[in-house]
Amino acid sequence: MSLNQLKAPRGANRAKKRVGRGQGSGLGKTAGRGGKGQKARSGNMHFEGFEGGQMPLQRRLPKFGFHNIFRRELEEVKVGDLQGLSGVVDPAALKSAGLVRGNRDGVVVLAGGELSSALTVKVHRVTAGARATIEKAGGKVELIPAPQTMHQKAKAAKKAAAQAK
C-alpha cells in the first residue's frame, strides 16, 4: 500500500450542506431555517439568558457571596493513597508518584483508607483523622510552610525595596 492508495473510511468526510438550491434538495426555499421570524434572518441576535425583552432570571435574582482572591487551593491526597510509598513523603515524592500535579498552593492529606507502613509525611496541611491514622501506623507528620502566593511575593519584594532605601 502506498500513499496514493490511502482512502478515508466511509462516513469520515461528510458532504458540504448546500442550502437554497431548489425544493428537490430538501434544503431549498427557507434553507432549513423554518418560517419567518428573528431566527430566520441573517445576523440574528440571540444570546444565552435572553428572554425576549423580559427581565432575565439572572438579573431578577440578588447577588450573593464573593470570590476570595487570597484563597489557597490545596491538592488533596488520601491516607490510603500513601500506602505504596516509603520513607519520607513530601510534595516532590507525591508528584513523582503521580498523586499530585504540583501546580497548586500546597498539599493537604485527608483521612480515608488504611495505612500499614510507617511514613514521615511532610505536607502543608493534615486533617485530624489523617494525622491519627499516620501516627497509629508508627509514622509522624511534619507541617511545612505553605509556598508564597504571587500577592505575598510582590508584597515581600515591595517591603524589601522600602527597607533597602
N, C-alpha and C positions, 0 to 999 in steps of 0.2 A: 504494500500500500504506500502511495506517495501523497504529497501534499495536495496535488491537483485532484485526487480521488476522495478527499475528505468531504463529508456532507453532514449538515446539521440534522439532528434527529427530527422525525416528523412531529410537527406542532411546536417546534422551538422558535421558529420565526413566524410570528403572526402577521398576516397581510394588513397593510395600512387601511384604516377606516375611511372610505371615500364617501362623503356625505353630499347631499344636494345634487345627485346625478340621476334623477328620474325615479318614478314610483316603483319600477321593476327592481331597483336595487334594494328596496326596503328602507332606505335612508334618504329618500327624496323629499321634496316639499319642505317639511319642517326640520329635516336633518336630525331626527331623534330628540329634538328639544320639546316636543309636545306642542300645545297650542300657544296662544299669545300669553303675555304676562312678563313680569320682570326677568324671570329665569330664561325666557326665550330670547331676550335681547343680548347684543354683544356688550361686553363690559359690565355685566350685571353686578350690582353691589350686594353682596351677601356675606356677612361675617358672623363668626360664632357668637352666639348670645343675642343676636338681633331678633327682636320680637315684633317687627312690623311697625315700629314707632312707639309702641307701648313701653313704659319704663321697664327696662330689663331686670330680671331677678337679681343679678349680681349688684345692681345699683339700689334695689329696694331693701336688701339686707344690710344690716350695720356691719362696720368693720370691727375686727377684734384681734387682739394679740399683736405680737411683733416678732421680728427676727433678730436675735441677739448676734451682733457682728463679732463678738468676742467668744462665742461658743467654741468649745473644744470638741472635735469629733474624734472619738477613740475607736480603734479597731478592736472587735470583740473576739476573744478566744475562750472556749470552754475548757474546764479542767480535764475532761475526758480526752480532748484533742492532744493534750500534752503527753499522753500515755507512751507514745513511740519514741519520745525524746529522752535524752540522758544528760546528766551533769548540770551545767549552768544553762538556764533557758532565759535568753534576753531577746529584745526585738530583732536583733540581727539573726539569731538562731531560728526564731519563728518565721522570719522572711525566707531564709534558705530552705526551711521545711515546707514552705508554701502555705502556711497557716494565716499569714497576713501579707498585705501588699506593701506596706511601709510608706504609704502616701498620706497618712492622716496625722493627727496631733498626738499620737501615743497609742499604747496598748492597754486594754483592761481585761483581766481574767475573771470569767464568770463561773459560778457554780453550775455543775451539770456533768454527770458522768463520774466514773471512778478512776482512782489513781493508785497504782501499786508500787511504783518506784519512787525513791527519794530524789527530789529535784530541788535545785536552788533557782527560784523564779525571780528574775529582776525585771519588773514591769512598772508602768506609770500608775496603775490603779488596780486594786483587787477587792472583790466583794468579800463580805464576812464569811459566807458559805464556802467560797473558793479557798480562802485562807485556811479555814478549818480542815478542808479536805487535803490540802497540800501538807499541812503540819501533821495531820493524822498518819499520812504515809511516810513520815520521817523527814520531810523536806522543810525548806524555810523560804520565806518571802522577803524580798528586799524591794522597797519602793525607790524608783529613780525619779529625778525631777523631770517634769514634762518639758519637751523642747519648746523654745520660744516661738510664739506666733509672729507673723510679719509685723503686726502692730507693735508687739513688745520689742522686736529688734530695732524698729525705727525709733521708738521711744528711748531705748538704751543708747543708740548712736547719737541722738539729739542731746541727751544728758551728758554723754562723754565729751561731745564737742563744746558744750557750755562750760564744763569743768576745765577743759584744756585752755580756755581763754585767760 
